[in-house]
Amino acid sequence: MTLDLRGAVVAVTGASAGIGRECVLAFARSGARVAAAARRLDRLESLAAEVRALGADVLVMPADVGAGEDVHRFIGATVERFGRLDVLVNNAGYGVRGRVEETPAAAYERLMRVNYMGTVHGCQAALPIMRKQGSGVIVNVSSIVGKRALPMGGAYAATKAAQISLTEALRTELRGSGVHAMSVHPIGTATEFGEVADRESGGIVTAGVGPEQSARAVAEAIVRAARRPRPEVYPYASSRAIVWLSALAPGLVDWLSWKAAKRAGRI
């Protein structure tokens, strides 16, 4: 399958900053019509002005992905405005840092509600529309830590692993439907994610572990994958080696992760 993005309709959650914002701009540059959702309407309106300057049509709408009714309302408004839905990017999410036993249970619950249930809500809102069309692409933005968690990041990584498992099941369920689902696994990305994680973690500040890429690079990888859907997307190609090595020698990766986290001051 190859999707022509010129005139296609793309909906993006978590669009006010970071990867989501860059996705909106990247799809707009590709000729798509774009719907953008996030909680911060002022940022969405600023983004809409940039999209219109690129000559693309755009809809912006405030939404909290942790509330299923918000997500369904957003997808419904997208279809009402543009007449269809070709790509959904489930991107909204955030992180916290802390040891497993020290992270409050409420933090786990809120993370799961936003990062995982937000993805569930998006899939459930979009799938009936795409199945009826006989075409569509669902992009679930996970993380490389969904494949291999790091110290002080267990709560966040668990939500990313849940997204991956959901997408794996969905891919199989969609065989023969014309609808495709994929998971995206970025490495550390230059966004406000770290600042938000520090704030949500009660002021815990730790350095990043491993290489970092730009949000625009991730967004461009997502656009390429939307054109030609594939099961999994690794915007930083060599990060696949982490997955392979962890499967072959998990104890070795435990030790390497511990060493890297210690150098970064995480533990």
C-alpha positions in Angstrom: 0.0 0.0 0.0 1.1 3.5 -0.8 -0.9 6.5 0.5 -0.9 9.7 -1.4 -0.8 12.4 1.2 -1.9 15.2 -1.1 -5.4 16.0 0.1 -5.3 13.2 2.7 -6.9 13.9 6.1 -4.5 13.4 9.1 -5.5 13.8 12.8 -2.8 14.3 15.4 -3.1 14.3 19.2 -0.7 16.0 21.6 -0.1 18.5 18.8 0.8 21.6 20.9 4.5 20.7 21.2 7.3 18.3 20.4 6.7 15.4 18.1 3.0 16.1 17.7 3.6 19.7 16.6 6.2 18.6 14.1 3.9 15.9 12.7 1.3 18.5 12.0 3.8 20.7 10.1 5.4 17.7 8.3 2.0 16.4 7.1 1.0 19.9 6.1 4.1 20.3 4.0 3.2 17.0 2.3 -0.1 18.4 1.2 -2.3 16.8 3.8 -5.3 18.4 5.5 -4.6 18.3 9.2 -6.6 18.2 12.4 -4.7 18.9 15.6 -5.7 18.3 19.2 -4.1 19.1 22.5 -5.1 20.7 25.9 -3.4 24.1 25.2 -5.6 25.9 22.7 -3.4 29.0 22.5 -0.5 26.8 21.2 -2.8 25.1 18.8 -4.0 28.4 17.4 -0.4 29.5 16.9 0.3 26.2 15.1 -2.7 26.6 12.9 -1.3 30.0 11.7 1.9 28.2 10.7 0.0 25.5 8.9 -2.1 28.0 6.9 1.1 29.8 5.9 2.1 26.5 4.3 -1.1 26.6 2.3 -2.7 23.7 4.1 -6.2 23.4 5.6 -6.3 22.8 9.4 -8.7 22.2 12.2 -7.6 22.7 15.8 -9.6 21.5 18.9 -8.8 21.3 22.6 -8.9 17.8 23.9 -7.7 15.7 26.8 -6.9 12.2 25.5 -7.5 10.7 28.9 -11.2 11.5 28.5 -12.6 9.2 25.9 -15.5 11.6 25.0 -12.9 14.3 24.1 -11.2 12.0 21.7 -14.4 10.8 20.1 -15.5 14.5 19.7 -12.2 15.4 18.1 -12.4 12.5 15.6 -16.0 13.3 14.9 -15.2 16.9 14.2 -12.4 15.9 11.9 -14.7 13.8 9.8 -17.4 16.4 9.8 -15.0 19.0 8.6 -13.0 17.0 6.0 -15.3 14.1 5.1 -12.9 11.3 6.0 -9.9 10.2 8.1 -6.8 8.7 6.4 -4.2 8.8 9.2 -4.5 9.1 13.0 -1.3 9.8 15.0 -1.9 8.8 18.6 1.0 10.9 20.0 -0.2 12.6 23.2 1.7 11.6 26.3 4.1 12.5 29.1 6.5 10.9 31.5 7.5 10.7 35.1 10.8 9.6 36.7 11.4 7.7 39.9 12.2 4.3 41.4 9.4 1.7 41.0 8.8 1.5 44.8 8.9 5.3 45.3 6.6 6.4 42.4 3.1 7.1 43.8 0.4 4.7 42.6 -1.6 7.7 41.4 1.2 8.6 39.1 1.1 5.2 37.5 -2.7 5.5 37.1 -2.6 8.9 35.5 0.2 7.9 33.1 -1.7 4.9 32.0 -4.9 7.0 31.5 -3.2 9.5 29.3 -0.4 7.5 27.5 -2.2 4.1 27.1 -5.9 4.8 27.4 -5.5 7.9 25.2 -4.2 5.6 22.5 -7.1 3.2 23.1 -9.6 6.0 22.8 -8.0 7.2 19.5 -8.1 3.7 18.0 -11.7 3.1 19.1 -12.8 6.4 17.7 -11.0 6.0 14.3 -11.4 2.4 13.5 -15.1 2.3 12.6 -14.5 5.2 10.2 -11.5 3.6 8.6 -13.1 0.2 8.3 -16.1 1.7 6.6 -13.7 3.5 4.2 -11.7 0.3 3.6 -8.5 2.3 4.2 -6.6 4.2 6.8 -3.4 4.2 8.9 -3.2 4.3 12.7 0.2 5.5 14.1 0.8 4.8 17.8 3.8 6.8 19.0 5.5 4.6 21.6 9.2 4.7 22.5 12.3 2.6 22.4 11.8 2.2 26.2 8.7 0.3 25.4 11.0 -2.4 24.2 13.7 -1.9 26.8 13.0 0.1 30.0 15.6 2.2 31.8 16.2 2.7 35.6 14.0 5.5 37.0 11.7 5.1 34.1 9.6 2.0 34.8 6.2 3.8 35.1 6.6 5.6 31.8 8.1 2.6 30.0 5.2 0.4 31.1 2.7 2.6 29.3 4.9 2.5 26.1 5.1 -1.3 26.3 1.3 -1.4 26.6 1.0 0.7 23.4 3.2 -1.7 21.6 1.2 -4.8 22.7 -2.0 -3.0 21.7 -0.6 -2.3 18.3 0.6 -5.8 17.8 -2.8 -7.2 18.4 -4.5 -4.5 16.3 -2.2 -5.2 13.3 -3.3 -8.8 13.2 -7.0 -7.9 13.7 -6.8 -5.5 10.7 -5.4 -8.0 8.2 -7.4 -7.8 5.0 -9.3 -4.7 6.0 -7.3 -2.1 4.1 -6.5 -0.4 7.5 -3.0 -0.5 8.9 -1.6 0.0 12.4 2.0 0.7 13.4 4.0 1.6 16.4 6.8 4.2 16.4 9.8 3.8 18.8 11.8 7.1 19.1 14.9 7.4 21.2 15.4 10.4 23.5 14.0 13.4 21.6 14.7 17.1 22.0 11.4 18.3 23.2 9.9 19.7 26.4 9.3 16.1 27.6 12.2 16.2 30.0 11.0 19.5 31.7 7.5 18.1 32.0 8.9 14.8 33.5 11.0 16.7 36.0 7.9 18.7 37.1 5.6 15.7 37.3 8.2 13.8 39.3 8.3 16.4 42.1 11.6 18.1 40.9 13.6 15.0 40.2 16.1 16.0 37.6 18.2 13.5 35.7 20.3 13.6 32.5 19.3 11.8 29.4 20.7 8.4 28.6 22.0 7.7 25.1 21.8 9.6 21.9 19.1 12.2 21.1 17.2 13.1 17.9 15.1 16.0 16.9 11.3 16.0 17.0 11.3 17.0 13.3 13.4 13.9 12.4 10.8 11.7 14.2 7.9 13.4 12.5 9.5 13.0 9.1 10.0 9.3 9.8 6.3 9.1 10.7 5.2 10.8 7.5 7.3 8.3 5.4 5.8 5.4 7.3 2.3 6.7 6.8 2.9 6.8 3.0 4.1 3.2 3.1 2.9 1.5 6.3 5.1 -1.0 8.1 4.6 -2.8 11.4 7.2 -0.8 13.4 9.1 2.4 12.9 12.5 3.2 14.4 13.4 6.8 13.5 16.9 6.2 14.9 17.8 3.1 12.9 20.6 1.8 15.1 18.2 1.6 18.1 16.9 -1.7 16.7 20.2 -3.2 18.1 18.9 -2.5 21.6 15.9 -4.6 21.0 17.9 -7.5 19.5 20.6 -7.4 22.2 18.0 -7.3 24.9 16.3 -10.4 23.5 19.5 -12.3 23.2 21.3 -11.2 26.4 18.9 -9.4 28.8 21.4 -9.7 31.7 24.1 -7.9 29.7 21.6 -5.1 28.8 20.7 -4.8 32.5 24.3 -4.2 33.3 24.8 -1.7 30.4 21.6 0.2 31.4 22.8 0.4 35.0 26.2 1.7 34.0 24.7 4.3 31.6 22.1 5.4 34.2 24.8 5.7 36.9 27.0 7.9 34.6 23.9 10.1 33.9 23.2 10.5 37.6 19.9 8.6 37.5 20.8 6.1 40.2 
